[in-house]
Structure formats: C-alpha cells, structure tokens
C-alpha cells in the first residue's frame, strides 16, 4: 500500500467521481482507476460502488477513509517538519460559530487566540449551521463548531461535548416539574420555536414527537434564540433548546431548563476533508477544542457533559 494510492482514494471519496478526482489531482483518469483497483485488490474489499454518474463509498470504503485521512495528514506533517516549515503559526484563519455558540465561547476563544497566536489574523464567521457546513465544504472557512450527530462525508467531525435538549420555561411556570419532562407532557402545549425550520434542534424535536404520535402546537417562531427567549419571558410559551443558550436568565432566576426525555445534541469540531489545513488553522482548531473542553470541565458550559463516544467509565 502506497501513500499515492491513499491520496487517490481520498480524492475520489471527496469528489465522488473518478474523472473529477483525476482533474483535481491533475493526472489521467486511467491512472486513478488503476491505483484504486490495485488498492482494492490488496485489501480484498470493494471501496466504491461505481455508478453512471459517479462513485459512492461502500461501508468498507467509509471505514478506510478516516484512517487514510489521518495517515495522509501525518505524512504531510512529517514533510513540513523535515523541511523546517513547522514555524510559529501565522496567517488568516476563519472559524465558524452559530450565533448562540458564539455567545458562549466566542469571546473566550478570540481573546486566547490573540494572546497565544499573535501572528494569526483570526476571524469569527457567525452563521446558521447549514450555512457554515456549506462554507466549510467550499473552503470559505477553516473550521467550525457544528451540531450533530452526523456531518457530510466531505467533513471530518470530532465530538467535543453533549448537551441535553430542555424544555425552557418561565421560572414561575409550574406545569413542568421534576428532574426531566417526558415528551408526552408537550401534548397541547403551544411552543415558541427557536431557529430555522431545518435546524438540528427543530428537526430532532419534530422526529421525537412524531415517534410519540404527537404534533407541535406553535405559539410563535424566531430564527434566533435571543429573540425566542424574549418571547418565553413575555409569557408566549416555553421553548425547546439547550440550557447553555439561556444561562444568564437561569442564573438570574427568570427561566428554568428541564431536560426533555432523552433528547440531546453533540457539539462537533468540524474541518474539511481532503485539504491540508495550514499550521495556523490547525492551531486555531486546537485552541477551540481546548476552550470547549475547559468550559465543560469547569461547568461554565451549562448543562454540558462529555460526549458518549469519549465519556469515561
């Protein structure tokens, strides 16, 4: 097995097409096809389903992709070190955060980045999750914190922390008591819906209520949590989100957050596959990871816990 074969394999996985991968690699398509066939023969598995309009990773191919990307990244890092290019990180880096997450971690991250990496010109891109994912795939941003589970095959995702979805209501609202609220308790309750209709939280809520044969009664809608929580405080109704989005209001005693069933989201550190990140991008992503983990450990990220994949015994 050669690094060249893994590089060709990763390119086809990224482009989902042998011809497009060959153009991206600037080599002839037969050379790409031949190397992939040799790799499949050596491994004894089929890595792609060949289709008229492209190539789709098999389960075996998907399993190989993560390891191949790690090996290619390590090989590139070795080359940089050997050439003496592992200098102090410098240059422009763009990190994507949602409006709510930027309120939690944005200032801490940006302040530490300025102190630790003065030669990095850091920009925070604030946007909704699907927009950030598209910008990652297009190369407009270097890394982002997105919600999960799940991300595009074009993106590499690392779980950072998990947060239970909660019913968030006025502190004086005594309809919802106990350590958790069952989904059936939402029957007939008009809700304030926060976020766009395609947001992960709203989709998770719709799916969970659908499994319980329950619908959603809408009291009001707002694209941002900042507006939605004002509607809750105004008495329009409760909303569903994570406790960290209303940390200040909870500490002030104006809102309560009660976990809703077993629903949860995972915060993911996401970077593009197939593009070697700059040393500055790697440093910035590592710092974002450190900030999130430190806020989790200290309790500053209200309600957060270690993600299931990395939780301790």
N, C-alpha and C positions, 0 to 999 in steps of 0.2 A: 504494500500500500504506500502510495506516494502523496506528499502534500499537494502536488499538482492535481491529482485525482480528487482529493477532498475539496480543493478550491473550485474545480469544475462542477463537482456535485453541489456545493453550496450555491454557486451561481445559477444552476438550473432550478434548484429549490426556490431561490429568491425570485427569479423571473417567470417560473412556471412554464418555461418554453425553451426547447433546446436551441432554436435559432436565435432568440433574443439573448440567451445566455452567451452564445458564441459571439454575438455582436458586442455585448458588454465586455467580454474577455479579449476581444479583438483577435480572434482566431477563427479558423474554419469550423463550421458545424460538424463535419465528419470527425474531426479530432476530438471534439467534446463528446460526441456519441460513443466513440471508440473507448475513451478513457472511462466513461460511466459503465459501459459494458464490461470492461476489464475489472472495475471495482465490484460490480455485482457478481461477477464470476468468482472473484477472490473471496467475497463474503458469503457467497452461496444464497443470496436473497435478492429479490427484486426491489429496487429502491423507488422506482417511479411506475405509475400507470401511464403508458403512452396513449394519448388521445388525439383526435384530429386537430384539436385547437390548442394543444399544449400538453404538459406533463404534470401529474399530481403525485405528491409524495404518498407512498404506501406507509403502513404503520411502521415497518422496519426502517424506511427512509426517514420518517419523522424522528424516530428514536436516535438514528445516527446523526441527524442534523445538529443537535445540541452539542454532541461530543466533537463533531467536526469543526463547529464554530469555535469551540474552546481551544482545540489544537491549533487552528489557524491563527487565532489571536495570540496564543503563546509563542508560536513561531515568529509572528511579526514583532512581538515584544523582544524576542531574542535578537532579531535582526537589528532593531533600533538600538538595543544595548550594545551590541557588538560594534555598531558604527558610532557609538558615543553620542547618540541623539536623545538619551534619557535626561534631558536638561530640565530646568525648572519649568513647570507648565506655564504656557503663555498663549495669548491669542483670544479670539472671540468665542464664547460659548453661550448657547441659548438653552435654558431649562424651562420645560412646560409644567404649569401647575393649574389646577382648576381654581376658580375664584375662592371657594371655601377652603381648600387646602392651602392656598397662598396666605390666607389669614392666619392659619395655624403655624406654618413652618417658614413662610417666605422671608420674613424679616430676619429670623434667626439664621437661616441659610445664607442669605445675602451678606449679612454682617460678618459671619465667619469666613465666607469666601473672600471678601475684601481683605480681611486680616491675614488669612493663611496663603492666599494666592494673589498677591497684588498685581501680578503681571497678566492675570486673566481678566478680560473685559466681559463681565457677566451680565446677561440679560434674562429677565424672567418674562416668559410669554404666558399670559393668563388667558385661558380659554376653556371651552367645554370639552368633555372627554373625547368625543368622536372627532372634533376638530384637531385636538392635539395628536391623536393617533394618526390622522391623515398627514399632519405636518411632519411627524416622525418618519413615516414611510417615504415622504417626498424629500427628506433631508433638510427641511427648514428649521428643525430644532434638533438638538443633540441628545437629549434625554428628557424624560417626563415622569411624573408620578401619576399613574392611572388607576382606575378601579378594576377589580377582577371579580371572579376568576375569568381567565381567558384573554387572549390577545392574538393579533394577527400572526400568521406564520412568518411574516416579514419582520417581526419584532421579537426581541429577547426580553423576557419578563422575569424579575426576581421578586418574590413576596417579601414585603417589609413588615407589615403588621395587619391585623384584622380588627374590624370594628362591628359590633352587633348593630343591626338596624333597630331603631327605637321608635316608640310612639312618643312624640314630643307634644306636651300639652301645657296649658297654663298651670301654675303651681296650685291654684285654687280648684282646679278641676279634679273632683274626687271620683269620677267614674272609673278610673283605671288605677287599681291598687295592686299591691303585691310585687314580688321580685321580677315578674315578667307578665306580659299581656298575651293571651292566646289570639291567634288570627281571627277566630270567630267573634271576638269581642268587638271587631270593627264593623260587624253587620249593622247596617242602618246608621253608621256614624259618618256624617259629612266630613271629608278631609280637605285640608289645604295641601295641594300637590306642589312640591318644590322640584325645580329642574325641568329640563325639556322632556317631552314625551318619550324620546329614545334614550334617556339617561339610564344608567345601570340600576340606580335605586328604584326608579319608577317601573322599569321592566321586571325587576325582581319582585316588587310588590304585586304587580298585575299577575305574574305567574303563580305566586304563592296563594293569592286569593282565588285564582282560577281553579287551583287544585282543591280548594275548600268549597268550590261552587259558590263563591261569594263575589259580588261585584264591588266597584268603587263608587261611592257617592261623593261628588265633588262639591266642596264649599267654595273653593277658589283655586287659582293656579298662579304661579310666579316662576320665571326662569331661574331666579337666584334664591338661595337660602336666605340672604339678607332681607329680601322683601317678604318671603314666605313666613319667616319667624315674626315679622311685624304683624302679619295677618293673624297668626296664632295669638299673639299678645293682645290683639284687638278683639279677640273673642269669636273669630270666624269659625274656628275649629282646630283640632290637633293636626299635626303633620307627621310624616314618617321620614326619618333621616337618622344620622348618627349623632351621638351626644356631643362629639367634638365641635360640631357646627354651631352649637348654642352654648358653649362652655361658659361664656361670660354671664348669660342670662340664668343658667343653672346656679352658678356661684352666687349670683345676686338674689336668688330665691324667687325669680319671676317665672321660670319654666321648670318642668320636670321631664326627664327622659327615662322611659321604662322599656327594656328590651322587648322586642316583638317576636314571639315564637323563637325559632332558631335561625332567623334570617341574619346574614352578615355579609359584609363586603371585605375584600382584601385590597390593601394599597400595594401597588406594584411599582418597582423601579423599572422603567422600560427604556430600551435603547434599540436602534435599528440593527438588524442582522446584515451581514454581508458587506458592511462599510467599516473599515478600520477606524475607530474613533481616534481623535487626536489625543495626545497626552493631557491637554487641558480639559477635554470632555471627560476623560476617564477620571481625572482628579475631581472635577465638579460632581460627577455622578457618585463617586465615593463619599464625598462630603455630604451630599444629600442623604445617602444611606446612613451615614453616621448620625446626622442630626435627627432623622426619624427614629433610629434605634435608641438614642439617648432620651428623646422625649417620651418614648414608650417606657423605658426603664424608670424614668423619674416620675411618671404619672402626669406629665404636662399634656400628653395627648389623651384627653379624657375618654375613658371607656375602651381604649385600645388594648389589645392583647397580642401575643406572639402568633404569627400565622400558623395554621395547623401543620404545614409541612416542616416547620422549624421549631415547633413548640417542644419544650423539654418534657421529661417523663413526669 
